[in-house]
């Protein structure tokens, strides 16, 4: 073979190798390219030990609170309280300048007196037919109108004085003396702190059990500023709609005021719940009803097990369920503490699929 033939043969071989390598590399890239992981939302299950104590951060609020306002407009001539003052029910808090309203009352009283006199005379004259029935009805209407105007003027004068609607503490003043006040504008905020509320947000998997067990276990409040003391709480109410973002329920407890300490709205506290489980017939967990699916007469959920940071593998778990409650569906068996149950995106996953969570 001449030198040109050898060169051509070598060139063909090199070209073949290059194409082969390029093709393999492209094939590897195609094989390496994976579809993006489907995102899912999960809730991590927590179990309940008989002697376990749970802690929740709480915010203190007043048992009763109200923004007090005048029903009429005017100049604020007297402001008789300061922020932090304790007031009794009915105590005067502030007064408006009542000069103009007092004049209106005198005018209304005068008009009423005349209308009453005319109507009293008409009642005598109608008996002897000295006036017609139409004239009598006109005088009666004038009397009734004057009576209404007088009552309104009396009320307006009374409305120039602002009273405490219940006993409590002046939490905030919204204005100052000599300011022009519009009707229904808040003047002060009044808090009744003879009893306070503690508001906590409790995970859905624990909330109903806490409510059931408040009579069996005990619930206390502790404050950082009051060392070594716990204060008993009473269950008050629970929101039946969970927060869409945190999947928690707002629960309210009440607590009697502590004379030796000032526990005020806006403070934070720690709610300590000692939860007792009376027997094994209680459900292990509560889940949002949409998370439990059915297939071939079995109920199941999808659980994610962590594979790497933010990536998990889906597995299907058969569960035994109970009733559907306002707070979720009862799950008795099939799940364990720490399981990450998928709560959103179940229709897009299957057993063994990798997901983002």
C-alpha positions in Angstrom: 0.0 0.0 0.0 1.4 3.4 -0.9 1.8 6.2 1.6 -1.4 7.9 0.4 -3.4 4.7 1.0 -2.1 4.4 4.5 -2.9 8.0 5.2 -6.5 7.6 4.0 -6.9 4.5 6.1 -5.6 6.2 9.2 -7.9 9.2 8.6 -10.9 7.0 8.3 -10.1 5.2 11.5 -9.6 8.4 13.4 -12.9 9.8 12.1 -14.8 6.6 13.1 -13.4 6.8 16.6 -14.2 10.5 17.0 -17.8 9.9 15.8 -18.1 6.8 18.1 -16.8 8.7 21.1 -19.0 11.7 20.4 -22.0 9.4 20.0 -21.3 7.6 23.2 -20.9 10.9 25.1 -24.1 12.2 23.7 -25.8 8.9 24.7 -24.4 9.2 28.2 -25.8 12.8 28.4 -29.2 11.6 27.3 -29.1 8.8 29.8 -27.9 11.1 32.5 -30.7 13.6 31.8 -33.5 12.9 34.3 -36.9 14.6 34.6 -37.2 17.1 37.4 -38.2 15.7 40.8 -41.9 16.3 41.6 -42.3 18.5 44.7 -44.6 17.2 47.5 -45.6 18.5 51.0 -45.3 16.3 54.0 -46.2 16.3 57.7 -43.9 14.5 60.2 -45.8 12.4 62.7 -45.3 12.7 66.4 -46.3 10.0 68.9 -47.6 10.5 72.4 -45.9 8.9 75.4 -47.9 8.6 78.6 -45.5 10.6 80.7 -44.3 13.0 78.0 -44.6 16.8 78.4 -45.0 19.0 75.4 -44.1 22.6 75.2 -45.7 25.3 73.0 -45.0 29.0 72.7 -48.0 31.1 73.6 -49.0 34.7 73.3 -50.9 36.4 76.2 -54.1 38.3 75.4 -56.8 40.0 77.5 -59.9 38.0 78.3 -61.9 40.9 77.2 -60.9 44.0 75.3 -62.7 46.9 73.7 -61.9 50.2 71.9 -64.1 52.8 73.6 -65.5 55.8 71.6 -67.9 58.6 71.8 -71.2 58.4 69.9 -71.1 62.2 69.1 -68.4 64.5 67.7 -66.8 67.4 69.7 -63.8 68.8 71.4 -62.2 66.5 74.0 -62.3 68.8 77.1 -61.4 66.3 79.8 -59.3 63.2 79.7 -59.4 61.6 83.2 -57.2 58.5 82.8 -53.6 57.6 81.9 -52.3 54.5 80.2 -52.0 51.7 82.8 -54.8 53.1 85.0 -57.3 50.6 86.5 -60.9 51.7 86.0 -64.1 50.3 87.4 -67.2 49.6 85.3 -69.1 52.9 84.8 -66.2 55.1 85.7 -65.8 58.3 83.7 -62.9 58.2 81.3 -63.3 61.4 79.2 -65.7 64.2 78.4 -66.5 66.3 75.4 -67.2 70.0 75.5 -71.0 69.9 75.8 -71.8 73.7 75.3 -73.5 73.4 71.9 -75.3 70.2 72.8 -76.6 71.7 76.0 -78.0 74.6 73.9 -79.7 72.2 71.6 -81.2 70.4 74.6 -82.7 73.7 75.9 -84.1 74.4 72.4 -85.6 70.9 72.2 -87.1 71.3 75.7 -88.7 74.5 74.8 -90.2 73.1 71.6 -91.4 70.1 73.5 -93.1 72.2 76.2 -95.0 74.2 73.6 -96.0 71.1 71.7 -97.2 69.5 74.9 -99.2 72.5 75.9 -100.8 72.7 72.5 -101.6 69.0 72.5 -103.1 69.1 76.0 -105.3 71.9 75.0 -106.3 70.1 71.8 -107.4 67.0 73.8 -109.9 69.2 75.6 -111.1 71.0 72.5 -111.7 67.9 70.4 -114.2 66.8 73.0 -116.4 69.8 72.2 -115.6 69.8 68.5 -113.9 73.2 68.7 -111.2 71.8 66.5 -111.4 69.3 63.7 -110.0 65.8 63.9 -107.4 66.7 61.2 -106.1 69.6 63.4 -106.0 67.4 66.4 -103.9 64.8 64.6 -101.6 67.5 63.4 -101.0 68.7 66.9 -100.5 65.2 68.2 -97.9 64.6 65.4 -96.1 67.8 66.4 -96.1 66.7 70.1 -94.6 63.2 69.2 -92.0 64.9 67.0 -91.0 67.3 69.8 -90.8 64.3 72.2 -88.4 62.5 69.9 -86.2 65.6 69.4 -86.0 66.1 73.2 -85.1 62.4 73.8 -82.4 62.7 71.1 -81.0 65.9 72.6 -80.9 64.3 76.1 -79.1 61.2 74.7 -76.5 63.4 72.8 -75.8 65.3 76.1 -75.2 62.0 77.9 -73.0 60.8 75.0 -70.5 63.6 75.7 -69.3 61.5 78.7 -67.4 58.3 78.1 -67.7 55.6 80.7 -65.8 52.3 81.1 -68.0 49.5 79.8 -66.3 47.0 82.2 -63.6 47.0 84.8 -60.1 46.8 83.5 -56.9 48.6 82.6 -56.4 51.4 80.1 -54.1 49.7 77.7 -53.7 52.5 75.2 -54.8 56.1 74.6 -55.4 57.1 71.0 -55.7 60.8 71.4 -55.1 63.8 73.7 -57.1 66.5 75.4 -58.4 69.4 73.3 -58.4 67.4 70.1 -61.4 67.4 67.9 -63.0 64.0 68.1 -65.2 62.3 65.5 -68.1 60.1 66.5 -67.0 56.4 66.8 -63.3 57.2 66.7 -61.5 55.1 69.3 -60.4 57.1 72.4 -58.9 54.3 74.6 -58.4 50.6 74.5 -59.7 48.8 77.6 -58.4 45.4 78.7 -60.0 43.2 81.3 -57.0 41.3 82.8 -58.8 39.7 85.7 -58.4 36.7 83.5 -56.0 36.3 80.6 -56.0 34.2 77.5 -53.0 32.2 76.2 -53.1 31.5 72.5 -51.0 28.6 71.1 -50.6 27.0 67.7 -50.6 23.2 67.9 -49.7 20.7 65.2 -52.6 18.8 63.6 -51.2 15.4 64.7 -51.3 16.5 68.4 -54.1 19.0 68.7 -57.2 16.8 69.2 -55.4 14.6 71.7 -54.4 17.6 73.8 -58.0 18.7 73.9 -59.2 15.3 74.9 -56.5 14.8 77.5 -56.7 18.2 79.3 -58.9 16.5 81.9 -56.6 13.5 82.2 -53.2 15.3 82.0 -52.5 18.8 83.1 -51.7 22.0 81.2 -49.7 24.8 82.7 -48.2 28.2 81.8 -44.6 29.2 82.6 -43.1 32.7 82.2 -39.4 33.5 81.9 -39.8 36.5 84.2 -41.4 34.3 86.9 -38.9 31.7 87.8 -39.8 28.4 89.3 -43.6 28.8 89.0 -46.2 27.2 86.9 -49.8 28.4 86.6 -52.7 26.0 85.8 -54.6 26.7 82.6 -58.2 25.9 81.5 -59.1 24.9 78.0 -61.3 27.5 76.4 -61.7 27.0 72.6 -60.1 25.7 69.4 -60.2 26.9 65.9 -61.5 24.1 63.6 -59.7 25.5 60.5 -56.0 24.8 60.3 -53.5 27.4 59.1 -52.8 26.6 55.5 -49.1 27.3 55.7 -48.2 25.8 59.1 -50.9 23.1 59.3 -51.5 24.1 63.0 -54.6 24.9 64.9 -55.1 27.9 67.2 -56.0 26.8 70.7 -57.0 29.2 73.5 -56.5 28.5 77.2 -57.6 30.8 80.1 -55.7 31.6 83.2 -56.7 33.6 86.4 -54.8 36.8 87.1 -51.8 36.6 89.4 -51.8 39.3 92.0 -48.1 39.3 92.7 -47.1 39.6 89.0 -48.2 41.6 86.0 -49.1 39.3 83.2 -50.1 41.6 80.3 -51.4 41.2 76.8 -48.6 40.8 74.3 -46.3 38.9 76.6 -45.0 35.4 75.6 -45.3 32.3 77.7 -44.6 28.6 77.5 -47.6 26.3 77.7 -46.6 22.9 79.2 -49.0 20.1 78.4 -48.7 16.7 80.2 -50.6 14.3 78.0 -51.8 11.0 79.3 -53.0 8.2 77.0 -55.6 6.1 78.8 -55.5 3.0 76.6 -54.5 1.5 73.3 -57.9 2.1 71.7 -57.0 5.7 71.1 -55.9 6.6 67.5 -52.1 6.8 67.1 -52.3 9.8 64.7 -54.6 12.2 63.1 -54.1 13.1 59.4 -55.8 15.4 56.9 -58.6 13.3 55.3 -57.3 13.9 51.8 -54.0 12.2 52.6 -55.6 8.7 53.0 -56.3 7.0 49.7 -58.1 3.7 48.9 -57.1 0.8 46.6 -58.4 -2.8 46.5 -60.3 -2.3 49.7 -57.1 -1.1 51.5 -56.5 2.3 52.8 -53.0 3.7 52.4 -50.8 6.7 52.5 -47.6 7.7 50.8 -44.6 8.2 53.0 -41.3 9.8 52.0 -38.0 8.4 53.3 -35.0 10.7 53.0 -32.4 9.8 50.4 -30.3 12.9 50.2 -30.7 16.6 51.0 -34.3 17.6 49.9 -34.8 14.3 48.0 -36.8 11.4 49.2 -38.2 8.0 48.0 -41.9 7.4 48.1 -43.3 4.2 49.7 -46.9 3.1 50.0 -48.1 2.1 53.5 -51.3 0.3 54.3 -53.1 1.9 57.3 -56.1 1.2 59.5 -58.3 4.2 59.9 -61.2 5.2 62.1 -63.6 8.1 62.0 -63.3 11.4 60.2 -63.3 14.2 62.7 -63.4 18.0 62.2 -59.6 17.8 62.8 -58.7 14.9 60.5 -59.0 11.2 60.0 -58.1 8.8 62.8 -55.2 6.5 62.0 -54.7 3.5 64.3 -52.0 1.3 62.6 -49.5 1.3 59.8 -47.6 4.5 60.7 -44.8 5.3 63.1 -43.4 8.3 64.8 -41.2 10.3 62.4 -42.9 9.1 59.2 -43.1 11.9 56.7 -46.6 11.5 55.2 -47.3 13.2 51.9 -50.2 15.7 52.3 -50.1 17.4 48.9 -49.1 15.9 45.5 -50.3 12.4 46.1 -51.9 12.1 42.7 -48.6 12.6 41.0 -46.5 10.0 42.9 -46.1 6.3 43.0 -44.3 3.6 45.0 -40.5 4.0 44.6 -40.6 7.4 42.9 -38.0 10.0 43.9 -39.5 13.3 45.0 -38.5 16.7 46.3 -39.7 17.5 49.8 
